[in-house]
């Protein structure tokens, strides 16, 4: 097995572990589906599956995981925006000083 093949297989297996652990933690109530950690685990896991799927020519799997990853990226973006809104001070209105 070449170095590249080993890297591709490692990416695929690491992706599988990340997605399974994220789902396990979610199912056990140890993690929220709205948490950045859960979404990040899914994004990185899907990226591993994409690398592996494209390498092996498994385009249905690769396509599914591109969509899975995009859903996670959108969720992470929304989480980041919510955090920014929470930490950003609201503008003071006249007469509230």
C-alpha positions, -999 to +999 in steps of 0.1 A: +000+000+000+014+034-010+016+064+013-013+080-006-035+049-004-028+047+034-037+084+038-070+079+018-079+048+038-071+066+071-092+096+061-122+073+054-119+054+086-113+085+107-144+100+090-164+070+099-153+071+135-161+108+139-196+105+124-204+074+145-191+089+177-210+121+171-242+101+165-236+080+196-230+111+218-261+127+203-282+096+209-270+092+245-279+129+252-243+138+258-242+162+229-266+186+213-273+185+176-271+223+178-236+223+192-206+234+172-187+202+183-214+180+168-215+198+136-177+200+133-174+163+138-199+157+110-181+182+087-147+166+093-161+131+091-179+138+058-147+153+044-129+120+052-156+101+034-154+124+004-117+119+000-121+081+003-152+079-019-137+100-047-105+079-046-124+047-049-148+061-075-178+058-052-195+089-065-229+083-048-212+081-014-190+111-022-220+132-034-240+123-003-211+134+019-206+166+000-242+174+008-238+162+044-207+184+048-225+215+034-254+210+058-228+210+086-210+241+073-243+259+071-252+248+107-217+259+119-221+293+102-255+298+120-240+288+153-212+313+148-236+341+139-257+333+170-226+335+192-216+368+176-251+382+182-250+372+218-215+387+225-221+419+205-234+447+227-268+460+215-268+496+205-281+519+232-313+538+224-317+575+232-327+581+268-313+547+281-279+561+292 
